[in-house]
């Protein structure tokens, strides 16, 4: 990861950041960065210290925000950080750390203590009906705390995808089945159905009665012909019933949206599926069999390059167009089911044709470098700005 050196400032801010803040105003739709958490910014791209703190992050990939919490998957430090209450100031330290014994320890599996309290590249995070849920991706499991912890270094109450809290093998050390995971990166509870993006098995698993019991097989397997299959795009080219890298999930009780990052698209089902079936919505591609990578197509607001994040709330849709270093926003769901209309707004770039990391300039308050996870809650959008080692909370004026 390279460093940027900031040599000039304007009113205490980097000159590049001051300039680009004006450039994006006409396209942002009133969305503006409000608070950043993690690496000091704006300024030069800062590599995290060897000994982290409650205020530092290293390549965060997942984030969740609501009225009572901010939760961040501090993926590179193999831990989860929790703020009780929405953070109100820049660089505010977290209140709770999970996955490590203390604020300054890093490393897989709680700095070598073991997986019972440790994590390995956690990614998806969320609070569902008062329970904290974490996709501990490289331990191939979902961790659940029955309430959001008020203190640090608390072991999870429930482990899904492994036979016990000490096991961490892909697919529980055996063949792929409807109750195992290989790199689960994202999840969502939509209308009583619990969905998991089982990325390494190139599928999405669904349980019809909410969060399942440990060992309970999924009721629905999307993207594969059965629970034991795991080939990329079902062993062929991209299609309406296949995934390359399903990563994040959003929607409603009647709509399922999956960010199929490897095929540079969002697939959707409306109504929400109750069995394996082709999607009837695709965004980011002209049809269900294309998997073209922007910027090799038109420079517009309806093409993606590795979209790792998707969020939906109050009818607004947000997509993390990760490799284009931008967030695309729609004020309402596109009515067109194939291709969709271009986004209404773009965040972190001056226009829909630009895609530079930090706009090829200094790190600014409203620049991004490989944004991964998103969480949309009313007029607050949380972005895991992984390449800048921070999370930004945007607000809509």
C-alpha positions, 0 to 999 in steps of 0.5 A, a space after each residue: 500500500 503506497 503512502 501519499 505525502 501532503 505538502 500543502 494545506 488550505 485552512 488546515 486541510 490538505 489542498 487536494 481535499 479542499 478542492 475535491 470537496 467542491 467538485 462533488 457537490 453537484 453530483 452528491 444529491 446532498 450527501 456529505 461526509 459527517 464523521 470519520 472513524 479510524 485513520 487520521 484524515 484528511 491527509 496522507 494515506 496512513 498505514 496502521 501502527 503495529 499495535 492498534 488502538 480503539 481509534 485505529 483500523 486496518 482495512 475495514 470491510 464491513 460496517 453497520 449503523 442504526 440509532 444505537 450503534 456503530 459496528 465495524 469489522 476491522 478486518 485487517 486487525 481481525 476484530 470487531 469494534 463497537 460504538 454505543 450510540 452513533 459516533 459524534 466526532 472524528 477519530 472517536 475511539 470505540 467502546 468495545 472490541 471483540 476478537 482480541 483480548 485488548 485494544 492493542 493486540 492484533 493477529 488472527 484468532 485473538 493474537 494466537 490465543 485461539 478461535 473461541 474468542 478470536 476472528 480471522 478477517 471478519 467482514 459482514 456485521 449487523 445487529 438483528 433483533 438486538 443480537 450482534 451477528 458477525 461473518 467471521 469469513 476466514 474461519 468459515 462461520 457466523 458468530 452471534 451474541 444474544 445481545 450487543 456486548 457492553 464490554 470487550 473480549 466476550 465470547 459469542 453465544 452461538 456459532 453457525 457453520 462449525 461443529 464447535 467454537 474451536 473448529 475453523 476448517 472450510 466447510 467444517 472440514 468436510 464436503 460442501 453441504 447446506 449447513 457449511 460455509 466457505 468464506 461467508 462475507 455477508 448476511 441479512 434478515 429480510 422478511 423473516 428469512 435469514 440469508 448468507 452470502 457463502 462467497 467461497 461456495 459461490 452461492 447464497 443460503 437462506 433459512 425461512 424461519 430467521 437465524 437458524 440453529 447450529 447445524 441446521 441445513 439451509 432451506 434455500 440454496 441459490 446459485 447452485 444445483 444442490 447443497 454440495 455443488 460449489 463451482 463458479 457460475 455453476 461451472 459455466 458462463 455467468 447467467 441469471 442463476 449463478 454467482 462468481 463472488 456473492 458478497 453482500 445482501 440487501 432488500 425487503 420482505 419482497 425483494 432480494 438483492 445480491 452483490 455478485 462482485 466477481 460478475 460486476 453486477 447486482 442480481 435481484 429476485 422479486 418476489 423473494 425466492 423460496 427455491 433455486 431459480 433465476 433472478 429477474 433483476 440485474 443491475 450493472 450489466 445489459 443482460 444476465 449473461 454479461 460480466 463486463 468489467 467497467 471501465 472497459 464499457 461506457 463511463 456512466 452511472 449504470 456500470 460497476 467494477 467489483 461491487 462488494 456492497 449493497 444497501 437499501 433503506 426507505 426506498 433508497 439504494 446504495 451500491 459500493 462500486 469498489 474498484 471504481 472508488 465510489 458510491 452510487 445512489 438511487 433515490 428510488 429503486 430502478 423500475 427497469 429490471 434489466 440494466 436499470 437506470 443510471 444512478 441519481 448520485 455519485 459520492 467520492 468522485 467529481 462525475 460519473 466518468 471518474 474512478 481514481 483512488 482518492 481522486 488521484 490526489 490526497 486523502 480527503 473527507 469525501 474521497 474513497 479508496 476501495 470502499 467495501 461494506 455499506 450500511 444505510 439507515 435513513 439519512 445516514 450512510 456508513 461506508 467502510 473505506 478500506 483502502 484509507 483504513 477508516 469508516 466514514 459516516 455520510 449524512 444527507 442534508 
